[in-house]
Amino acid sequence: MSLASAWAVALHGVDGVLVEIEAHIGPGLPGLQMVGLPDTALSEARDRVRAAVLNSGRRWPPRRMTLALSPATLPKVGSSYDLALACALLAADGRIPADRLRGLVLLGELALDGRLRPVRGVLPAVLAARRVGIGQVVVPTASLAEAALVDGVQVYGATCLKEVLRWLRDPGIGLVRPGAPRPAASPVIPDLADVLGQGDARWAVEVAAAGGHHLLLTGPPGTGKTMLAQRMVGLLPPLTDTEALEVTAVHSVAGLLATDTPLITAPPFVAPHHTSSVAALVGGGSGLAKPGAVSRAHRGVLFLDEVAEFGPRSLEALRTPLEDGEVRLARRDGVVRYPARCQLVLAANPCPCAPPDERDCICAPSARRRYLGRLSGPLLDRVDVQVAMRPVKDLGRADAEPECTAAVRDRVLLARAAARSRWSNTGWSTNAEVPGPVLRRRFRLPRAVTEPIETALHRGLVTARGADRTLRLAWTLADLAGRDRPLIDDVSAAMGLRHRGAA
């Protein structure tokens, strides 16, 4: 009777949990039993592992074998356990030293011929291993660059099971080690100078980028709503090291990382189609939920073009993520959490027919109200900047070029630096993240400055949430102007930006 164990990682969202795989070989009819809440893909591993072991030139133990995955109450999903299962069984059979599996996490799916295939979620899995003090991780060679993003852990790459078994018996043989990291290619972002006219909308985009605020652009087709949204991500600062790992972890779980340059250093831009379901926007799926568009846009921009064409349920599902900065999804196998602190940019036509000139509109007043009425009041109350765009009447002159992205980005970065310095001891980095009670108590403005907000609140023109968001917007306007604190003009301008796009 023999017993051995190996280590793998179970993923719940972007959080990894270490899983101990115990292998027991004892008397009884030959067979393999797996316990510990495996899903279908993991239950089928018994056939993949057996074929991979035999095709790697190893004998399959003709005895009664039991594999226990602990914690037993934690659902196990996917095929990333294959390599650890095979090594645990062979160690229990005495084919490899069992002590070599201590302090080692094994990740990878096995092909029938023994090849190691890449799996999703390698980055959060290696982060989980480091968190509990495990210093070595073996991954498929295709995932080596992703695993190497984590400092403080020795990562090794292998192409097949045979290589791993040779290395476990003789560490001197060695596996593939990560090379020097390749810098990620900067995404090509169109320039803001391409947008003609639209001074108010350009200013609104600058303010939104400076404070991390959500933005609504309304106007006829061809006014530049989509162009402005696509160029907004070029105004945002590059991701910090911590933010880059957060974003990369989400994309790793979603299976969207590049093999050679996996680290995401620029804010992502995600633009789902208006037919997207609730699950596509906020995440979903059976078993354990997968990340949706709002999480893939974490620390970047989520752009909903033709937002009035989205289903009401899909739009209303965004309300909680926008408020909390994360998504919590409960499914059959448990609750997962994904970060979702993105900037929402909405673009909408004023009516269904949407002619270039509003005077040519043929929609009945009820149809216009019904069209934009799909954007509920609670959703719009979470959008800080709203601006109505008008048709372009002049294609511009050569001597009147609009400002380029670089010039506007310099102002945005200065404003963000001022906000980051102000909130440095609080854990927030942008004005849009700061809770209202903090602004009203610790950073309370004189009553003479906040009088426009209090008057609107008393008249029922703004909600309490809207009042807090107006304060955040006023702080952003002050940062752009280089002032330490907002003035009454900043508060008035913030109220104008919040309601200028109302249809």
Order of alpha helices (4+ residues) and beta strands (2+ residues): beta-beta-beta-alpha-alpha-beta-alpha-beta-beta-beta-alpha-beta-alpha-beta-alpha-alpha-beta-alpha-alpha-beta-alpha-beta-beta-alpha-beta-alpha-alpha-beta-beta-beta-alpha-alpha-beta-alpha-alpha-alpha-alpha-alpha
